[in-house]
Amino acid sequence: MTGDSLWLALGLMLVMEGLLPFASPAQWRQLFARLMALTDGQIRFIGLLSMLAGIALLLALS
């Protein structure tokens, strides 16, 4: 992956991360409040699933 591709991927990730707060701030706030109630183990599991999904997507596209 070239340096330009890395910046492109980072930019796309930031756009995706910003969609919900931009489109529906009230729902984003509610989601964030629910996330704050999760235990550390639950948050780690969500992070693990997210990383595995990202790796699977990268492998499928390469």
DOMAR-586049 format. One record per residue: x, y, z of N, C-alpha, C, O in turn; residue number from 1; residue in three letters. Coordinates in Angstrom, 2 decimals. Example, Ala and Ser with C-alpha at 12.3 -4.5 7.8 and 13.67 -1.06 7.14 Angstrom:
<atoms>
<atom n_X="13.19" n_Y="-5.69" n_Z="7.80" ca_X="12.30" ca_Y="-4.50" ca_Z="7.80" c_X="13.20" c_Y="-3.30" c_Z="7.80" o_X="14.24" o_Y="-3.32" o_Z="8.46" resi="1" resn="ALA"/>
<atom n_X="12.85" n_Y="-2.25" n_Z="7.08" ca_X="13.67" ca_Y="-1.06" ca_Z="7.14" c_X="12.90" c_Y="0.03" c_Z="7.87" o_X="13.41" o_Y="1.14" o_Z="8.04" resi="2" resn="SER"/>
</atoms>
This chain:
<atoms>
<atom n_X="0.86" n_Y="-1.18" n_Z="0.00" ca_X="0.00" ca_Y="0.00" ca_Z="0.00" c_X="0.90" c_Y="1.23" c_Z="0.00" o_X="1.81" o_Y="1.34" o_Z="0.82" resi="1" resn="MET"/>
<atom n_X="0.65" n_Y="2.13" n_Z="-0.91" ca_X="1.47" ca_Y="3.33" ca_Z="-0.98" c_X="1.02" c_Y="4.33" c_Z="0.07" o_X="-0.06" o_Y="4.19" o_Z="0.66" resi="2" resn="THR"/>
<atom n_X="1.83" n_Y="5.33" n_Z="0.31" ca_X="1.50" ca_Y="6.37" ca_Z="1.27" c_X="0.21" c_Y="7.08" c_Z="0.91" o_X="-0.59" o_Y="7.41" o_Z="1.78" resi="3" resn="GLY"/>
<atom n_X="0.01" n_Y="7.33" n_Z="-0.38" ca_X="-1.22" ca_Y="8.00" ca_Z="-0.82" c_X="-2.45" c_Y="7.16" c_Z="-0.50" o_X="-3.48" o_Y="7.69" o_Z="-0.10" resi="4" resn="ASP"/>
<atom n_X="-2.34" n_Y="5.86" n_Z="-0.68" ca_X="-3.47" ca_Y="4.97" ca_Z="-0.39" c_X="-3.81" c_Y="4.97" c_Z="1.09" o_X="-4.98" o_Y="4.89" o_Z="1.47" resi="5" resn="SER"/>
<atom n_X="-2.79" n_Y="5.06" n_Z="1.91" ca_X="-3.02" ca_Y="5.10" ca_Z="3.36" c_X="-3.78" c_Y="6.36" c_Z="3.75" o_X="-4.72" o_Y="6.30" o_Z="4.54" resi="6" resn="LEU"/>
<atom n_X="-3.38" n_Y="7.50" n_Z="3.19" ca_X="-4.09" ca_Y="8.75" ca_Z="3.48" c_X="-5.52" c_Y="8.71" c_Z="2.94" o_X="-6.44" o_Y="9.22" o_Z="3.58" resi="7" resn="TRP"/>
<atom n_X="-5.70" n_Y="8.10" n_Z="1.78" ca_X="-7.03" ca_Y="7.95" ca_Z="1.20" c_X="-7.92" c_Y="7.10" c_Z="2.11" o_X="-9.08" o_Y="7.44" o_Z="2.33" resi="8" resn="LEU"/>
<atom n_X="-7.38" n_Y="6.01" n_Z="2.62" ca_X="-8.13" ca_Y="5.14" ca_Z="3.53" c_X="-8.47" c_Y="5.87" c_Z="4.82" o_X="-9.59" o_Y="5.74" o_Z="5.32" resi="9" resn="ALA"/>
<atom n_X="-7.53" n_Y="6.63" n_Z="5.36" ca_X="-7.79" ca_Y="7.40" ca_Z="6.58" c_X="-8.88" c_Y="8.44" c_Z="6.34" o_X="-9.76" o_Y="8.61" o_Z="7.17" resi="10" resn="LEU"/>
<atom n_X="-8.81" n_Y="9.12" n_Z="5.21" ca_X="-9.84" ca_Y="10.11" ca_Z="4.88" c_X="-11.22" c_Y="9.49" c_Z="4.76" o_X="-12.20" o_Y="10.05" o_Z="5.24" resi="11" resn="GLY"/>
<atom n_X="-11.30" n_Y="8.34" n_Z="4.11" ca_X="-12.57" ca_Y="7.64" ca_Z="3.97" c_X="-13.11" c_Y="7.20" c_Z="5.32" o_X="-14.31" o_Y="7.30" o_Z="5.58" resi="12" resn="LEU"/>
<atom n_X="-12.22" n_Y="6.72" n_Z="6.20" ca_X="-12.65" ca_Y="6.32" ca_Z="7.53" c_X="-13.23" c_Y="7.52" c_Z="8.29" o_X="-14.25" o_Y="7.38" o_Z="8.97" resi="13" resn="MET"/>
<atom n_X="-12.59" n_Y="8.68" n_Z="8.18" ca_X="-13.09" ca_Y="9.87" ca_Z="8.87" c_X="-14.45" c_Y="10.31" c_Z="8.34" o_X="-15.31" o_Y="10.75" o_Z="9.10" resi="14" resn="LEU"/>
<atom n_X="-14.64" n_Y="10.20" n_Z="7.03" ca_X="-15.94" ca_Y="10.52" ca_Z="6.45" c_X="-17.01" c_Y="9.59" c_Z="7.01" o_X="-18.08" o_Y="10.04" o_Z="7.41" resi="15" resn="VAL"/>
<atom n_X="-16.71" n_Y="8.28" n_Z="7.03" ca_X="-17.68" ca_Y="7.31" ca_Z="7.55" c_X="-17.98" c_Y="7.56" c_Z="9.03" o_X="-19.13" o_Y="7.45" o_Z="9.46" resi="16" resn="MET"/>
<atom n_X="-16.94" n_Y="7.88" n_Z="9.80" ca_X="-17.12" ca_Y="8.14" ca_Z="11.23" c_X="-17.98" c_Y="9.39" c_Z="11.47" o_X="-18.69" o_Y="9.47" o_Z="12.47" resi="17" resn="GLU"/>
<atom n_X="-17.92" n_Y="10.34" n_Z="10.56" ca_X="-18.66" ca_Y="11.59" ca_Z="10.73" c_X="-20.08" c_Y="11.57" c_Z="10.23" o_X="-20.82" o_Y="12.53" o_Z="10.47" resi="18" resn="GLY"/>
<atom n_X="-20.50" n_Y="10.52" n_Z="9.53" ca_X="-21.83" ca_Y="10.49" ca_Z="8.95" c_X="-22.95" c_Y="10.55" c_Z="9.99" o_X="-23.85" o_Y="11.38" o_Z="9.88" resi="19" resn="LEU"/>
<atom n_X="-22.90" n_Y="9.70" n_Z="10.99" ca_X="-23.98" ca_Y="9.65" ca_Z="11.99" c_X="-24.07" c_Y="10.94" c_Z="12.81" o_X="-25.17" o_Y="11.47" o_Z="12.96" resi="20" resn="LEU"/>
<atom n_X="-22.96" n_Y="11.46" n_Z="13.35" ca_X="-23.09" ca_Y="12.72" ca_Z="14.10" c_X="-23.59" c_Y="13.87" c_Z="13.23" o_X="-24.30" o_Y="14.75" o_Z="13.72" resi="21" resn="PRO"/>
<atom n_X="-23.24" n_Y="13.88" n_Z="11.96" ca_X="-23.70" ca_Y="14.94" ca_Z="11.07" c_X="-25.18" c_Y="14.78" c_Z="10.74" o_X="-25.94" o_Y="15.75" o_Z="10.79" resi="22" resn="PHE"/>
<atom n_X="-25.58" n_Y="13.57" n_Z="10.39" ca_X="-26.95" ca_Y="13.33" ca_Z="9.93" c_X="-27.96" c_Y="13.31" c_Z="11.06" o_X="-29.09" o_Y="13.75" o_Z="10.89" resi="23" resn="ALA"/>
<atom n_X="-27.56" n_Y="12.80" n_Z="12.21" ca_X="-28.52" ca_Y="12.65" ca_Z="13.31" c_X="-27.80" c_Y="12.78" c_Z="14.66" o_X="-27.49" o_Y="11.77" o_Z="15.30" resi="24" resn="SER"/>
<atom n_X="-27.53" n_Y="14.00" n_Z="15.08" ca_X="-26.78" ca_Y="14.19" ca_Z="16.32" c_X="-27.48" c_Y="13.61" c_Z="17.55" o_X="-26.82" o_Y="13.13" o_Z="18.47" resi="25" resn="PRO"/>
<atom n_X="-28.80" n_Y="13.66" n_Z="17.59" ca_X="-29.53" ca_Y="13.14" ca_Z="18.76" c_X="-29.34" c_Y="11.62" c_Z="18.88" o_X="-29.09" o_Y="11.11" o_Z="19.97" resi="26" resn="ALA"/>
<atom n_X="-29.46" n_Y="10.91" n_Z="17.76" ca_X="-29.24" ca_Y="9.46" ca_Z="17.79" c_X="-27.80" c_Y="9.13" c_Z="18.13" o_X="-27.54" o_Y="8.15" o_Z="18.82" resi="27" resn="GLN"/>
<atom n_X="-26.86" n_Y="9.92" n_Z="17.64" ca_X="-25.46" ca_Y="9.70" ca_Z="17.95" c_X="-25.22" c_Y="9.85" c_Z="19.45" o_X="-24.49" o_Y="9.07" o_Z="20.05" resi="28" resn="TRP"/>
<atom n_X="-25.84" n_Y="10.86" n_Z="20.04" ca_X="-25.70" ca_Y="11.08" ca_Z="21.47" c_X="-26.26" c_Y="9.91" c_Z="22.27" o_X="-25.66" o_Y="9.47" o_Z="23.25" resi="29" resn="ARG"/>
<atom n_X="-27.43" n_Y="9.39" n_Z="21.84" ca_X="-28.03" ca_Y="8.23" ca_Z="22.50" c_X="-27.13" c_Y="6.99" c_Z="22.37" o_X="-26.94" o_Y="6.25" o_Z="23.34" resi="30" resn="GLN"/>
<atom n_X="-26.59" n_Y="6.77" n_Z="21.19" ca_X="-25.70" ca_Y="5.64" ca_Z="20.96" c_X="-24.46" c_Y="5.77" c_Z="21.84" o_X="-24.01" o_Y="4.78" o_Z="22.43" resi="31" resn="LEU"/>
<atom n_X="-23.90" n_Y="6.96" n_Z="21.92" ca_X="-22.72" ca_Y="7.18" ca_Z="22.74" c_X="-23.02" c_Y="6.91" c_Z="24.21" o_X="-22.19" o_Y="6.34" o_Z="24.92" resi="32" resn="PHE"/>
<atom n_X="-24.19" n_Y="7.32" n_Z="24.67" ca_X="-24.58" ca_Y="7.08" ca_Z="26.07" c_X="-24.68" c_Y="5.57" c_Z="26.34" o_X="-24.26" o_Y="5.10" o_Z="27.39" resi="33" resn="ALA"/>
<atom n_X="-25.24" n_Y="4.82" n_Z="25.39" ca_X="-25.33" ca_Y="3.37" ca_Z="25.55" c_X="-23.95" c_Y="2.72" c_Z="25.55" o_X="-23.71" o_Y="1.77" o_Z="26.29" resi="34" resn="ARG"/>
<atom n_X="-23.04" n_Y="3.23" n_Z="24.72" ca_X="-21.68" ca_Y="2.71" ca_Z="24.69" c_X="-20.96" c_Y="2.95" c_Z="26.02" o_X="-20.18" o_Y="2.11" o_Z="26.46" resi="35" resn="LEU"/>
<atom n_X="-21.23" n_Y="4.07" n_Z="26.64" ca_X="-20.60" ca_Y="4.39" ca_Z="27.93" c_X="-21.03" c_Y="3.41" c_Z="29.02" o_X="-20.31" o_Y="3.23" o_Z="30.01" resi="36" resn="MET"/>
<atom n_X="-22.18" n_Y="2.78" n_Z="28.85" ca_X="-22.68" ca_Y="1.84" ca_Z="29.86" c_X="-22.08" c_Y="0.44" c_Z="29.69" o_X="-22.26" o_Y="-0.41" o_Z="30.57" resi="37" resn="ALA"/>
<atom n_X="-21.37" n_Y="0.18" n_Z="28.60" ca_X="-20.78" ca_Y="-1.14" ca_Z="28.37" c_X="-19.55" c_Y="-1.34" c_Z="29.25" o_X="-18.88" o_Y="-0.39" o_Z="29.64" resi="38" resn="LEU"/>
<atom n_X="-19.27" n_Y="-2.59" n_Z="29.56" ca_X="-18.07" ca_Y="-2.92" ca_Z="30.33" c_X="-16.85" c_Y="-2.86" c_Z="29.41" o_X="-16.98" o_Y="-2.84" o_Z="28.19" resi="39" resn="THR"/>
<atom n_X="-15.67" n_Y="-2.84" n_Z="30.02" ca_X="-14.43" ca_Y="-2.83" ca_Z="29.23" c_X="-14.33" c_Y="-4.06" c_Z="28.34" o_X="-13.91" o_Y="-3.96" o_Z="27.19" resi="40" resn="ASP"/>
<atom n_X="-14.72" n_Y="-5.21" n_Z="28.86" ca_X="-14.68" ca_Y="-6.44" ca_Z="28.08" c_X="-15.58" c_Y="-6.38" c_Z="26.86" o_X="-15.20" o_Y="-6.84" o_Z="25.79" resi="41" resn="GLY"/>
<atom n_X="-16.78" n_Y="-5.81" n_Z="27.01" ca_X="-17.69" ca_Y="-5.68" ca_Z="25.88" c_X="-17.13" c_Y="-4.73" c_Z="24.83" o_X="-17.24" o_Y="-4.99" o_Z="23.63" resi="42" resn="GLN"/>
<atom n_X="-16.53" n_Y="-3.65" n_Z="25.27" ca_X="-15.94" ca_Y="-2.69" ca_Z="24.33" c_X="-14.76" c_Y="-3.33" c_Z="23.60" o_X="-14.60" o_Y="-3.12" o_Z="22.39" resi="43" resn="ILE"/>
<atom n_X="-13.96" n_Y="-4.10" n_Z="24.31" ca_X="-12.83" ca_Y="-4.79" ca_Z="23.66" c_X="-13.33" c_Y="-5.79" c_Z="22.63" o_X="-12.74" o_Y="-5.92" o_Z="21.55" resi="44" resn="ARG"/>
<atom n_X="-14.41" n_Y="-6.50" n_Z="22.95" ca_X="-14.96" ca_Y="-7.47" ca_Z="22.01" c_X="-15.47" c_Y="-6.77" c_Z="20.75" o_X="-15.25" o_Y="-7.27" o_Z="19.65" resi="45" resn="PHE"/>
<atom n_X="-16.13" n_Y="-5.64" n_Z="20.90" ca_X="-16.60" ca_Y="-4.86" ca_Z="19.74" c_X="-15.40" c_Y="-4.41" c_Z="18.91" o_X="-15.44" o_Y="-4.47" o_Z="17.68" resi="46" resn="ILE"/>
<atom n_X="-14.34" n_Y="-3.95" n_Z="19.59" ca_X="-13.13" ca_Y="-3.54" ca_Z="18.88" c_X="-12.50" c_Y="-4.70" c_Z="18.13" o_X="-12.06" o_Y="-4.54" o_Z="16.99" resi="47" resn="GLY"/>
<atom n_X="-12.47" n_Y="-5.88" n_Z="18.75" ca_X="-11.92" ca_Y="-7.06" ca_Z="18.10" c_X="-12.73" c_Y="-7.42" c_Z="16.86" o_X="-12.16" o_Y="-7.70" o_Z="15.80" resi="48" resn="LEU"/>
<atom n_X="-14.04" n_Y="-7.42" n_Z="16.98" ca_X="-14.89" ca_Y="-7.73" ca_Z="15.83" c_X="-14.68" c_Y="-6.72" c_Z="14.71" o_X="-14.65" o_Y="-7.08" o_Z="13.53" resi="49" resn="LEU"/>
<atom n_X="-14.55" n_Y="-5.46" n_Z="15.07" ca_X="-14.32" ca_Y="-4.41" ca_Z="14.07" c_X="-12.99" c_Y="-4.63" c_Z="13.35" o_X="-12.92" o_Y="-4.51" o_Z="12.13" resi="50" resn="SER"/>
<atom n_X="-11.95" n_Y="-4.95" n_Z="14.11" ca_X="-10.65" ca_Y="-5.20" ca_Z="13.48" c_X="-10.69" c_Y="-6.42" c_Z="12.57" o_X="-10.14" o_Y="-6.39" o_Z="11.47" resi="51" resn="MET"/>
<atom n_X="-11.34" n_Y="-7.49" n_Z="13.02" ca_X="-11.43" ca_Y="-8.70" ca_Z="12.19" c_X="-12.22" c_Y="-8.44" c_Z="10.92" o_X="-11.87" o_Y="-8.95" o_Z="9.85" resi="52" resn="LEU"/>
<atom n_X="-13.30" n_Y="-7.66" n_Z="11.02" ca_X="-14.08" ca_Y="-7.32" ca_Z="9.83" c_X="-13.24" c_Y="-6.49" c_Z="8.86" o_X="-13.30" o_Y="-6.70" o_Z="7.65" resi="53" resn="ALA"/>
<atom n_X="-12.46" n_Y="-5.56" n_Z="9.39" ca_X="-11.59" ca_Y="-4.75" ca_Z="8.54" c_X="-10.52" c_Y="-5.58" c_Z="7.86" o_X="-10.24" o_Y="-5.39" o_Z="6.68" resi="54" resn="GLY"/>
<atom n_X="-9.92" n_Y="-6.51" n_Z="8.59" ca_X="-8.90" ca_Y="-7.39" ca_Z="8.01" c_X="-9.52" c_Y="-8.26" c_Z="6.92" o_X="-8.93" o_Y="-8.44" o_Z="5.85" resi="55" resn="ILE"/>
<atom n_X="-10.71" n_Y="-8.80" n_Z="7.19" ca_X="-11.37" ca_Y="-9.64" ca_Z="6.20" c_X="-11.68" c_Y="-8.83" c_Z="4.93" o_X="-11.53" o_Y="-9.33" o_Z="3.82" resi="56" resn="ALA"/>
<atom n_X="-12.11" n_Y="-7.60" n_Z="5.11" ca_X="-12.41" ca_Y="-6.74" ca_Z="3.96" c_X="-11.14" c_Y="-6.44" c_Z="3.17" o_X="-11.14" o_Y="-6.50" o_Z="1.94" resi="57" resn="LEU"/>
<atom n_X="-10.08" n_Y="-6.11" n_Z="3.88" ca_X="-8.81" ca_Y="-5.83" ca_Z="3.19" c_X="-8.31" c_Y="-7.06" c_Z="2.43" o_X="-7.85" o_Y="-6.94" o_Z="1.30" resi="58" resn="LEU"/>
<atom n_X="-8.41" n_Y="-8.24" n_Z="3.03" ca_X="-7.97" ca_Y="-9.45" ca_Z="2.35" c_X="-8.84" c_Y="-9.77" c_Z="1.15" o_X="-8.34" o_Y="-10.23" o_Z="0.12" resi="59" resn="LEU"/>
<atom n_X="-10.14" n_Y="-9.53" n_Z="1.28" ca_X="-11.04" ca_Y="-9.80" ca_Z="0.16" c_X="-10.80" c_Y="-8.87" c_Z="-1.01" o_X="-10.99" o_Y="-9.24" o_Z="-2.17" resi="60" resn="ALA"/>
<atom n_X="-10.37" n_Y="-7.64" n_Z="-0.71" ca_X="-10.17" ca_Y="-6.65" ca_Z="-1.78" c_X="-8.77" c_Y="-6.68" c_Z="-2.38" o_X="-8.51" o_Y="-6.05" o_Z="-3.40" resi="61" resn="LEU"/>
<atom n_X="-7.87" n_Y="-7.41" n_Z="-1.74" ca_X="-6.48" ca_Y="-7.42" ca_Z="-2.26" c_X="-6.20" c_Y="-8.67" c_Z="-3.08" o_X="-5.09" o_Y="-8.84" o_Z="-3.59" resi="62" resn="SER"/>
</atoms>
